[in-house]
Amino acid sequence: MSARFAPILFGFVLSSLMSFIVSGISTLRNAGPVDGFFHLWIGAWLLSWLIAFPVVLVVAPVARRIVNGLVRP
């Protein structure tokens, strides 16, 4: 894969992992360790990821600019 796709791939991986972990914690906290937990978790994760991926693509450049303004070169 070309390096020009790195920011999109980074956003894909970051949003996938973060939404997977957070939706798992949230689902466990709200539903508990019930039968069908994995199905509930995957449903929550998919919706979360569908929102998180485009948000990460938009917010990551803003976050980079903020961080660059806060640190010394």
KOLTIZA-853663 format. One record per residue: residue in three letters; x, y, z of N, C-alpha, C in turn; residue number from 0. Coordinates in nm, 2 decimals, always signed. Example, Ala and Ser with C-alpha at 12.3 -4.5 7.8 and 13.67 -1.06 7.14 Angstrom:
BEGIN
- res, n_px, n_py, n_pz, ca_px, ca_py, ca_pz, c_px, c_py, c_pz, n
- ala, +1.32, -0.57, +0.78, +1.23, -0.45, +0.78, +1.32, -0.33, +0.78, 0
- ser, +1.28, -0.22, +0.71, +1.37, -0.11, +0.71, +1.29, +0.00, +0.79, 1
END
This chain:
BEGIN
- res, n_px, n_py, n_pz, ca_px, ca_py, ca_pz, c_px, c_py, c_pz, n
- met, +0.08, -0.12, +0.00, +0.00, +0.00, +0.00, +0.09, +0.12, +0.00, 0
- ser, +0.05, +0.22, -0.07, +0.13, +0.34, -0.09, +0.12, +0.42, +0.05, 1
- ala, +0.23, +0.49, +0.07, +0.24, +0.57, +0.20, +0.14, +0.69, +0.20, 2
- arg, +0.09, +0.72, +0.09, +0.00, +0.84, +0.08, -0.13, +0.80, +0.15, 3
- phe, -0.16, +0.67, +0.17, -0.28, +0.62, +0.24, -0.26, +0.61, +0.39, 4
- ala, -0.14, +0.64, +0.44, -0.11, +0.62, +0.58, -0.20, +0.69, +0.67, 5
- pro, -0.24, +0.82, +0.65, -0.33, +0.88, +0.74, -0.47, +0.82, +0.75, 6
- ile, -0.52, +0.77, +0.63, -0.65, +0.70, +0.63, -0.64, +0.56, +0.70, 7
- leu, -0.53, +0.49, +0.67, -0.51, +0.36, +0.74, -0.49, +0.38, +0.89, 8
- phe, -0.42, +0.48, +0.93, -0.41, +0.51, +1.07, -0.54, +0.54, +1.13, 9
- gly, -0.62, +0.62, +1.07, -0.76, +0.65, +1.12, -0.84, +0.53, +1.13, 10
- phe, -0.83, +0.44, +1.03, -0.91, +0.31, +1.03, -0.87, +0.23, +1.15, 11
- val, -0.74, +0.21, +1.17, -0.69, +0.12, +1.28, -0.72, +0.18, +1.41, 12
- leu, -0.69, +0.31, +1.43, -0.72, +0.38, +1.56, -0.87, +0.38, +1.59, 13
- ser, -0.96, +0.41, +1.50, -1.10, +0.41, +1.53, -1.15, +0.27, +1.55, 14
- ser, -1.10, +0.17, +1.48, -1.14, +0.04, +1.51, -1.11, -0.01, +1.65, 15
- leu, -0.98, +0.01, +1.69, -0.94, -0.04, +1.82, -1.01, +0.04, +1.93, 16
- met, -1.01, +0.17, +1.92, -1.07, +0.25, +2.03, -1.22, +0.22, +2.04, 17
- ser, -1.29, +0.22, +1.93, -1.43, +0.20, +1.94, -1.46, +0.05, +1.99, 18
- phe, -1.38, -0.04, +1.95, -1.39, -0.18, +2.00, -1.38, -0.19, +2.15, 19
- ile, -1.27, -0.13, +2.20, -1.25, -0.13, +2.35, -1.35, -0.06, +2.42, 20
- val, -1.38, +0.06, +2.38, -1.48, +0.15, +2.46, -1.62, +0.09, +2.45, 21
- ser, -1.66, +0.04, +2.33, -1.80, -0.02, +2.32, -1.80, -0.15, +2.41, 22
- gly, -1.69, -0.23, +2.41, -1.69, -0.35, +2.50, -1.71, -0.31, +2.64, 23
- ile, -1.64, -0.21, +2.69, -1.65, -0.17, +2.83, -1.79, -0.12, +2.86, 24
- ser, -1.84, -0.04, +2.77, -1.97, +0.02, +2.79, -2.08, -0.09, +2.78, 25
- thr, -2.07, -0.18, +2.69, -2.17, -0.29, +2.68, -2.16, -0.38, +2.81, 26
- leu, -2.05, -0.41, +2.85, -2.03, -0.49, +2.97, -2.09, -0.42, +3.09, 27
- arg, -2.06, -0.29, +3.10, -2.11, -0.21, +3.22, -2.26, -0.21, +3.22, 28
- asn, -2.32, -0.19, +3.10, -2.47, -0.17, +3.09, -2.55, -0.30, +3.09, 29
- ala, -2.50, -0.41, +3.02, -2.57, -0.53, +3.01, -2.52, -0.64, +3.10, 30
- gly, -2.39, -0.63, +3.15, -2.33, -0.73, +3.23, -2.29, -0.85, +3.14, 31
- pro, -2.24, -0.95, +3.21, -2.19, -1.07, +3.13, -2.31, -1.16, +3.10, 32
- val, -2.40, -1.12, +3.02, -2.52, -1.20, +2.98, -2.50, -1.29, +2.86, 33
- asp, -2.59, -1.38, +2.85, -2.58, -1.47, +2.72, -2.60, -1.37, +2.61, 34
- gly, -2.53, -1.39, +2.50, -2.53, -1.31, +2.38, -2.46, -1.18, +2.40, 35
- phe, -2.37, -1.17, +2.50, -2.29, -1.05, +2.52, -2.21, -1.01, +2.40, 36
- phe, -2.14, -1.11, +2.34, -2.06, -1.08, +2.22, -2.14, -1.02, +2.11, 37
- his, -2.26, -1.07, +2.09, -2.35, -1.02, +1.98, -2.39, -0.87, +2.01, 38
- leu, -2.42, -0.85, +2.14, -2.45, -0.71, +2.18, -2.33, -0.62, +2.16, 39
- trp, -2.21, -0.67, +2.19, -2.09, -0.59, +2.18, -2.06, -0.56, +2.04, 40
- ile, -2.07, -0.66, +1.95, -2.04, -0.63, +1.81, -2.13, -0.54, +1.75, 41
- gly, -2.26, -0.55, +1.79, -2.36, -0.45, +1.74, -2.33, -0.31, +1.78, 42
- ala, -2.29, -0.29, +1.91, -2.25, -0.16, +1.96, -2.13, -0.11, +1.90, 43
- trp, -2.03, -0.20, +1.88, -1.90, -0.16, +1.82, -1.92, -0.12, +1.67, 44
- leu, -2.00, -0.19, +1.60, -2.02, -0.15, +1.46, -2.08, -0.01, +1.44, 45
- leu, -2.18, +0.02, +1.52, -2.24, +0.15, +1.52, -2.13, +0.26, +1.57, 46
- ser, -2.06, +0.23, +1.67, -1.96, +0.32, +1.72, -1.85, +0.34, +1.62, 47
- trp, -1.81, +0.24, +1.55, -1.70, +0.25, +1.45, -1.75, +0.33, +1.33, 48
- leu, -1.87, +0.31, +1.29, -1.92, +0.39, +1.18, -1.92, +0.54, +1.20, 49
- ile, -1.93, +0.58, +1.33, -1.93, +0.72, +1.37, -1.78, +0.76, +1.39, 50
- ala, -1.70, +0.67, +1.46, -1.57, +0.70, +1.50, -1.47, +0.72, +1.38, 51
- phe, -1.49, +0.64, +1.28, -1.39, +0.65, +1.16, -1.39, +0.78, +1.09, 52
- pro, -1.51, +0.83, +1.05, -1.50, +0.96, +0.99, -1.46, +1.07, +1.08, 53
- val, -1.50, +1.06, +1.21, -1.47, +1.16, +1.31, -1.32, +1.17, +1.33, 54
- val, -1.25, +1.05, +1.34, -1.11, +1.05, +1.35, -1.04, +1.11, +1.23, 55
- leu, -1.09, +1.09, +1.11, -1.03, +1.15, +0.99, -1.04, +1.30, +0.99, 56
- val, -1.15, +1.35, +1.05, -1.16, +1.50, +1.06, -1.09, +1.56, +1.17, 57
- val, -1.09, +1.49, +1.29, -1.04, +1.55, +1.41, -0.89, +1.53, +1.42, 58
- ala, -0.83, +1.42, +1.37, -0.69, +1.40, +1.38, -0.60, +1.52, +1.34, 59
- pro, -0.63, +1.58, +1.22, -0.54, +1.69, +1.18, -0.55, +1.81, +1.28, 60
- val, -0.67, +1.83, +1.33, -0.69, +1.94, +1.43, -0.61, +1.91, +1.56, 61
- ala, -0.62, +1.78, +1.60, -0.54, +1.74, +1.72, -0.39, +1.75, +1.70, 62
- arg, -0.34, +1.72, +1.58, -0.20, +1.74, +1.55, -0.16, +1.88, +1.55, 63
- arg, -0.24, +1.97, +1.50, -0.21, +2.12, +1.51, -0.20, +2.16, +1.65, 64
- ile, -0.30, +2.12, +1.73, -0.30, +2.16, +1.87, -0.18, +2.11, +1.94, 65
- val, -0.14, +1.98, +1.92, -0.02, +1.93, +1.99, +0.10, +2.00, +1.94, 66
- asn, +0.11, +2.02, +1.81, +0.23, +2.10, +1.76, +0.24, +2.24, +1.82, 67
- gly, +0.13, +2.30, +1.85, +0.13, +2.43, +1.91, +0.17, +2.42, +2.06, 68
- leu, +0.16, +2.31, +2.12, +0.19, +2.29, +2.26, +0.33, +2.24, +2.30, 69
- val, +0.39, +2.19, +2.20, +0.53, +2.13, +2.22, +0.63, +2.21, +2.15, 70
- arg, +0.75, +2.21, +2.20, +0.86, +2.28, +2.14, +0.92, +2.19, +2.03, 71
- pro, +0.97, +2.25, +1.92, +1.03, +2.17, +1.81, +1.16, +2.12, +1.85, 72
END
